[in-house]
Amino acid sequence: MKASIGDVVLPGDYCEEITVAGEKAKVIIGPGLRRELDRVYVTKAGVLKKRNPCTYWVDSYQKRYVPSRGENVIGVVVQKAGDIFRVDVGGSITAALSYLSFEGATKKNRPEVQIGDIVYAKMLVASKDMEPELVCVDSHGKKGRLGVLSDGFLFKCSLNLVRKILNPSCPLLESLKNEWPFEMAAGMNGRIWIKANSMRETIALGNAILGAEYQSDEEIKVICSNIASILAGHIS
Amino acid sequence: MGQKDDIYQNFQLRPMKCELNFLSRSDGSAILSQGETVVTVSVNGPLDIKTTSQSIEKATLEILFSSKGGKPSVADRFKENVIRQTCETAILGCLYPRTGITITIQELEDYGGLLSCAINCACLALLNSGISLHHVVAAVSCIVDETGNIVLEPEYQQVQSAATKLYFVFDSRDKNLVTGFTEGAVGEDMYLEALEKCRAASDLVFNFYRDVVTKYSNVI
């Protein structure tokens, strides 16, 4: 079936608009779209979206992570194997993290990473035919915000929820950050790490994030103010 | 075409009801009722599997069918085989080489048309899991009653008394036949007529899929 931008699409639908745009300029087709011969077919169920000038993708629901290059993810170190750490990021196989890809690490000066540690890292290599590879430094050799996350609380959620709360237009973090202090790292692989001053605040934060999954922006604001008032009432 | 439309315009399928993401822990799941037949399906994958069953060019598909009684039988293995071959055409396995995708099907109620309900439910669970698909599939079942009439998606009593049962699965791209099998004897003309009727009826199933996806697309 023919589909156009903004439509609900199913796998097997095709979009002529993209083909026509592709004749004039370079087109970027993102997740959920696939070129076959002269047509662009949809491969996932969701909403067909476009960002100007020529980027197209399908917004779909997903829980299982498939590694993709350049994404920031949260993983758990499951094995130390010589020069590399094996990190579980939720994909089909574990990702490799070299001990040299930490800030200031040398062959003599190994970073202190133990099995069971949680790391916030960037996908350097992610291809369907190869083992994914992570790094904890940027291209200048600085760690930025990447590295081992100590203490805190890690939970899993759907990939959509992470994309939703990281969207600059989402009011969730805007309204929560004024209520009480906390730290948060959101991995594109559907894992969120949070750290607040007390157990009660951590639980409240986790509930606020998980509760936002199917809510609209207005409802999220209401949830946040409710949770904040409950929390304030119990503490005082 | 005008005459053809007249023949097919007054068909209808049993009412379908569906809930996606029915199970919280699996990657994709769905529960579907078609009339009184109810099936739930969970999809997990792409996952790591043992080296011996890995394929270097595509994902390995594993289907587990458990009947209401829970006792495995040869008939269940046969259903698994039919569903695996159907799903293999639909899934773009080449995007997930050396991995495994597991589809678990649990029969809850069987009042006729169990297999078509299982295939439709598996397709909905695959849509929910976010695995890339080549196309979606729709299964339609029908029977030929004593008087030689074709009844689409029959009721329980009709199924029990029917001599011939036919199942067809179509893809969403060109409405091509993906899977077709029969129980009982049927003439060639009757087979072709049933095929065309089911092909036309598959549109209802595809529209149902679209409605289900539309409902949740607004909130994610």
Boltz contact constraints between the chains, C-beta under 6 A:
constraints:
  - contact:
      token1: [A, 8]
      token2: [B, 213]
      max_distance: 6.0
  - contact:
      token1: [A, 8]
      token2: [B, 214]
      max_distance: 6.0
  - contact:
      token1: [A, 8]
      token2: [B, 217]
      max_distance: 6.0
  - contact:
      token1: [A, 10]
      token2: [B, 136]
      max_distance: 6.0
  - contact:
      token1: [A, 10]
      token2: [B, 209]
      max_distance: 6.0
  - contact:
      token1: [A, 11]
      token2: [B, 133]
      max_distance: 6.0
  - contact:
      token1: [A, 11]
      token2: [B, 135]
      max_distance: 6.0
  - contact:
      token1: [A, 11]
      token2: [B, 136]
      max_distance: 6.0
  - contact:
      token1: [A, 12]
      token2: [B, 135]
      max_distance: 6.0
  - contact:
      token1: [A, 12]
      token2: [B, 136]
      max_distance: 6.0
  - contact:
      token1: [A, 12]
      token2: [B, 172]
      max_distance: 6.0
  - contact:
      token1: [A, 12]
      token2: [B, 173]
      max_distance: 6.0
  - contact:
      token1: [A, 43]
      token2: [B, 132]
      max_distance: 6.0
  - contact:
      token1: [A, 43]
      token2: [B, 133]
      max_distance: 6.0
  - contact:
      token1: [A, 44]
      token2: [B, 130]
      max_distance: 6.0
  - contact:
      token1: [A, 45]
      token2: [B, 127]
      max_distance: 6.0
  - contact:
      token1: [A, 45]
      token2: [B, 213]
      max_distance: 6.0
  - contact:
      token1: [A, 46]
      token2: [B, 217]
      max_distance: 6.0
  - contact:
      token1: [A, 47]
      token2: [B, 217]
      max_distance: 6.0
  - contact:
      token1: [A, 60]
      token2: [B, 130]
      max_distance: 6.0
  - contact:
      token1: [A, 61]
      token2: [B, 220]
      max_distance: 6.0
  - contact:
      token1: [A, 62]
      token2: [B, 130]
      max_distance: 6.0
  - contact:
      token1: [A, 63]
      token2: [B, 27]
      max_distance: 6.0
  - contact:
      token1: [A, 64]
      token2: [B, 27]
      max_distance: 6.0
  - contact:
      token1: [A, 92]
      token2: [B, 46]
      max_distance: 6.0
  - contact:
      token1: [A, 92]
      token2: [B, 47]
      max_distance: 6.0
  - contact:
      token1: [A, 92]
      token2: [B, 48]
      max_distance: 6.0
  - contact:
      token1: [A, 92]
      token2: [B, 99]
      max_distance: 6.0
  - contact:
      token1: [A, 93]
      token2: [B, 48]
      max_distance: 6.0
  - contact:
      token1: [A, 128]
      token2: [B, 97]
      max_distance: 6.0
  - contact:
      token1: [A, 160]
      token2: [B, 220]
      max_distance: 6.0
  - contact:
      token1: [A, 214]
      token2: [B, 219]
      max_distance: 6.0
